[in-house]
Amino acid sequence: MIVELGPGTGAFTAEIQRRLNGRGHHLAVEINPALASFLSDRHPKVDVVVDDAARLPELLRERGLDKADAIVSGLPWAAFSEETQTRLLDAVVAIMTPHTAFTTFAYSFAKRMRPAQRFRHRLHTTFEEVVVGRTVWGNLPPAFVYHVRRPRITEAGSAGA
Ligand SMILES: C[S@@+](CC[C@H](N)C(=O)[O-])C[C@H]1O[C@@H](n2cnc3c(N)ncnc32)[C@H](O)[C@@H]1O
C-alpha cells in the first residue's frame, strides 16, 4: 500500500499511478478539499481523503489497514512549526515498518532556513537511514529528495527531537 501526503495538484500522484499500473492501494491524504476533489476527478483509482496527514494511523485503521509499504510526501515541511513537524512525523513513523520507504522533498533555496534545518535534524534523529538525493535543477524551483528508512525506536514513541 502506498500512502501519499499532500498530493496537491497531483504531479506525484500521476507518477505513482503509472508505476502501480493498476496494482495495490494508493491512499492520498490532502487537507485542501478543492485540491482533493480535483484529484479524485482526475484519478478515480486513487483513494483520496480530505484530512490532516497527522491522522494517518486512524485513516489506515478505518480502512482495515495498518502499515504502509511506501510513503511519498509532498508536504511543505519547511513551512510548518516545530509542533506541526513533530505531529506529522509521529504519524508517519506510526505507519512505518522497518522496510517502509519514506520519500519526501525539499526546495534547495530553503535549505539554510531554520525550519528546513530543524526538519533535516529531526529526520536524522528519528531515522537510522537518511539519504539526501542530488539537486534536481530542472524542477522549478530546484529541489532535492530525502530517501528515509528505519525509524529509530524511542521510549517516548515520538519523533526524536
Ligand atoms: C507543495 S504542495 C504539494 C505539491 C504536489 N507535489 C503537487 O504536485 O502539487 C503541498 C500540499 O500539502 C497539502 N497539505 C498541507 N498540510 C497538510 C496536512 N497537514 N495534511 C494533508 N495535506 C496537507 C497542501 O494543501 C498542498 O496541497
The ligand as a MOL file (V3000), in Angstrom:
LIG
                    3D

  0  0  0     0  0            999 V3000
M  V30 BEGIN CTAB
M  V30 COUNTS 27 29 0 0 0
M  V30 BEGIN ATOM
M  V30 1 C 3.7880 21.6900 -2.0120 0
M  V30 2 S 2.1110 21.1860 -2.1920 0 CHG=1
M  V30 3 C 2.1780 19.6280 -2.9890 0
M  V30 4 C 2.9460 19.5890 -4.2430 0
M  V30 5 C 2.4900 18.4640 -5.1310 0
M  V30 6 N 3.6180 17.5720 -5.4350 0
M  V30 7 C 1.8270 18.9640 -6.4030 0
M  V30 8 O 2.0610 18.3740 -7.4720 0
M  V30 9 O 1.0390 19.9070 -6.3330 0 CHG=-1
M  V30 10 C 1.7140 20.7170 -0.5310 0
M  V30 11 C 0.3090 20.1610 -0.3230 0
M  V30 12 O 0.2160 19.6960 1.0170 0
M  V30 13 C -1.1010 19.9460 1.4740 0
M  V30 14 N -1.0660 19.9160 2.9520 0
M  V30 15 C -0.5090 20.8260 3.7930 0
M  V30 16 N -0.6330 20.4360 5.0690 0
M  V30 17 C -1.2690 19.2310 5.0470 0
M  V30 18 C -1.6720 18.3030 6.0570 0
M  V30 19 N -1.4440 18.5490 7.3550 0
M  V30 20 N -2.2830 17.1600 5.6730 0
M  V30 21 C -2.5020 16.8930 4.3560 0
M  V30 22 N -2.1490 17.7340 3.3500 0
M  V30 23 C -1.5470 18.8850 3.6940 0
M  V30 24 C -1.4390 21.3030 0.8730 0
M  V30 25 O -2.8370 21.5350 0.8280 0
M  V30 26 C -0.8110 21.1770 -0.5160 0
M  V30 27 O -1.7180 20.6880 -1.4450 0
M  V30 END ATOM
M  V30 BEGIN BOND
M  V30 1 1 1 2
M  V30 2 1 2 3
M  V30 3 1 2 10
M  V30 4 1 3 4
M  V30 5 1 4 5
M  V30 6 1 5 6
M  V30 7 1 5 7
M  V30 8 2 7 8
M  V30 9 1 7 9
M  V30 10 1 10 11
M  V30 11 1 11 12
M  V30 12 1 11 26
M  V30 13 1 12 13
M  V30 14 1 13 14
M  V30 15 1 13 24
M  V30 16 1 14 15
M  V30 17 1 14 23
M  V30 18 2 15 16
M  V30 19 1 16 17
M  V30 20 1 17 18
M  V30 21 2 17 23
M  V30 22 1 18 19
M  V30 23 2 18 20
M  V30 24 1 20 21
M  V30 25 2 21 22
M  V30 26 1 22 23
M  V30 27 1 24 25
M  V30 28 1 24 26
M  V30 29 1 26 27
M  V30 END BOND
M  V30 END CTAB
M  END
